[in-house]
Amino acid sequence: MPERMVGQHLPVLMREVVAALAPRDGGRYLDGTFGRGGYTRRLLEAADCTVLAIDRDPEALSYGAEMAKDFGGRLHTVAGTFGYLDSLAAAAGFSPINGVTLDIGVSSPQIDTPERGFSFRTDGPLDMRMSLSGPSAADLVNNLGEEDLANIIYQYGEERLSRRVAKAILRARAESPITSTLGLADIVRTAVPKSKDGIHPATRTFQGLRIAVNDELGELARGLAAAERCLAPGGRLAIVSFHSLEDRIVKNFLADRSGKSASVSRYAPPKDVDAPSFTLISRKAITAQPDELAANPRARSAKLRIAERTNAPAHTPKGA
């Protein structure tokens, strides 16, 4: 059966994530990207366990406070970013942790709310801030230099015409500030021709700006290391990503921590190689089944990677 909507959000790979974490009575689980609580709710329903839910979005936290009333003290929410999930868990006295799940990227409620400024499907302020604080997308497009803008759009949006887009933005903002989602989308359309695959010309530019505004890739790298530090031996890590930039970070991290990285020579002296801190549960990424794809097109690009914590110490950062 396809998964049901949760707070206007259809969680991706729900069955597979819950199966990977295998919640048990008395266990402690951490949902680092609470959103509208899809994974958290299913974990709490699957066992008499406890969940610590983290989110930087005030609207998600408000939703979580209401949802907590349904679970008699088994759900605890905390404001913050999952890059610091280990310190947030420690401050909450939440230990040991038997499972961590992360659903990377923007949530459906954020995309579907025009006032949040994540989407060009409807007009709204050019915002894109998950935390509703700090520099917005409008700040970036109106203040960054041409080269910096082009680099963000190319590196994070993978837009090959990034320099043309940056030039178009600078021309437009010289006339008046760029403040709306549709305004920016129209500008990008002048620089990027319509594609044969039907993808909107502004898709990659919006992705690049959103990732930059929220430091999403840096957050992911920090979150992986934080999960390594706080998971108990035998604890599971389940991460859902939605594009190649995210999946590459996850894949490379788990390859390194499980001793499968091509950069680690099997001939290296043992003292120079950290013992594997994770065991891969599945060597290949798990993708959505046909019934989920039919119910939720967003699941097409989703990839789930799972690993289990060993009893080896967390790896020491190189150069530390």
C-alpha positions, 0 to 999 in steps of 0.5 A: 500500500502506498504511504499516506500523507502526513501533514501534507507531506508524503514521506519518501521510502518510509517502509524502507527507512523504518525497516532499516532502523528496526525500532524496538521497545525501549530504543532511542531514535533520532530524526534529524530532519523532522519536517512533518514527522512522517518517519518519526510517527511511524517509528513511534507506532512501530515500537514502544520507543522514544524519538528525539526530533530535530529541525531548524524550521520553526513551523516544523517544530510547532507541528512537532509540539502538537504531534508530541501530545499523541505519544505520551512523552515518547517524542521530544523536539529540539530546535537546531540543525542536524549537523550538530545532532550529537551535541543536541542529543547530549544536551537533551540527555538522549543516549544511547542512540540506536538509530539516526535517520536523515531526509536531506533537502527541502520538504514538501510543505516548504516547497508548497508554501509560496511565502517560503520562496522555495518554488517558482510554481507560484509567486512569493518572496525570494527567501528559501531559508529553512530556519527563517533566519540569516541571509535569504536567496534575495540577499545572494542574488542582489549582493553577490558578485557575478563570479560568486553567483556563477559558482554557486549556480554551477557547483550547487545547481549543476547548471552548465550555463551558470555564467549566462545566468549570473550575467542576466541577474546582474543586468536585471538587478541594475534596473531594480532589486530581484525580490520574487520567485517568479521574477528570478525565474523569468530572468533565468528563462532569458539565459537558459533555453527550454530543455527537451526533457521538460525541466523548467529553465530555472530549476537548477538555479533555484536548487543552487541558491537553496543549497547555498542559503542553507549550507545544505552540503556542509550540513550533510557532511557535519551530520554524518560525522555527528551521527558517527560520534553518537550512535551506539554500537549496532545502531543504524544510520539511514539517509535519504538523498535526492540528487547526486551532490548529496548522494555522493557525499553520503556514499563516499563517507560510508565507503571511507568509514566502512573501509571500502574507500578506493583512497584507502590502500590495503597495503597501508600500515595498520597503524595508519588506517582507522578501524571501520566505524560502520558496516554497510547494510546494502552496498547499493542505494535503495530506490522506491518501489513501483507502488510508491513511484505511482503515488509520489513522483518525488520518490523518483530521485530518492536514494536510501543508504544504510549502515550499522555502527561498529564498536570502533571509535569514531574516525579522527578528522585528517589533520586533527 
